Amino acid sequence: MGLFKRVKNVMLADLHDLIDKLEDPISMTKQYLRELEEQMEKAQRALAQQFAIERRYEQLIQQAEEMIEKRARQAKLAVEKNEEAIAKMALQEKIAYEKKLSLYKQQYETLKEKTTYLTEQLKQLHEKYEELKAKQLDLIARANAAQAIKDINASLISFNPEHALKGFARMEERILALEAEAKASSYLYESYKALHTLPLQNEVEKELEQLKEAK
């Protein structure tokens, strides 16, 4: 049982570690913003549909008002001509359109209320989105700063000053050797230069002539 419990604990620890890695703070804020953007798009589409329906009802209301006015004129004209049957038919249609107009206006007002509500909701979503975008920038800056501090501290912990000192000592020895080599090469150059100067060459030629004469 002890072995199974240990295996279970190891598996749970690995699972929590995996979840922590997957739940990266910056990635999660981006996901939350994407979800909010999707909600805003849906609200925008719903609002566009509301506006389209409103325009349709405005047309229906206008048509009903025109028909009411038209049938009223026809009924009046029919009465003037003593055409009672035609007058009744015109008045019947006028009353029917008046009832339709009343219904259209009620439905239109209900639509206007829903449109106002949707508009306010969409406005709030936009405000919340901008607020979260600003918050995301703050979180990104804080996350980057925290990661930088963590990396620096890890570097300081793993830093071995003794190793660095030995490395600098080796580099100094190498530079001293290079300086010595440079100094030696300068000495050889000066010696070569002194041997090949013109006054020395003249003396060499003079002594060479003396040797030839003595021979």
Sequence and secondary structure as in RCSB ss.txt:
>XXXX:A:sequence
MGLFKRVKNVMLADLHDLIDKLEDPISMTKQYLRELEEQMEKAQRALAQQFAIERRYEQLIQQAEEMIEKRARQA
KLAVEKNEEAIAKMALQEKIAYEKKLSLYKQQYETLKEKTTYLTEQLKQLHEKYEELKAKQLDLIARANAAQAIK
DINASLISFNPEHALKGFARMEERILALEAEAKASSYLYESYKALHTLPLQNEVEKELEQLKEAK
>XXXX:A:secstr
 HHHHHHHHHHHHHHHHHHHHHS HHHHHHHHHHHHHHHHHHHHHHHHHHHHHHHHHHHHHHHHHHHHHHHHHHH
HHHHHTT HHHHHHHHHHHHHHHHHHHHHHHHHHHHHHHHHHHHHHHHHHHHHHHHHHHHHHHHHHHHHHHHHHH
HHHHHHHH  HHHHHHHHHHHHHHHHHHHHHHHHHHHHHHHHHHHTSHHHHHHHHHHHHHHHHH 
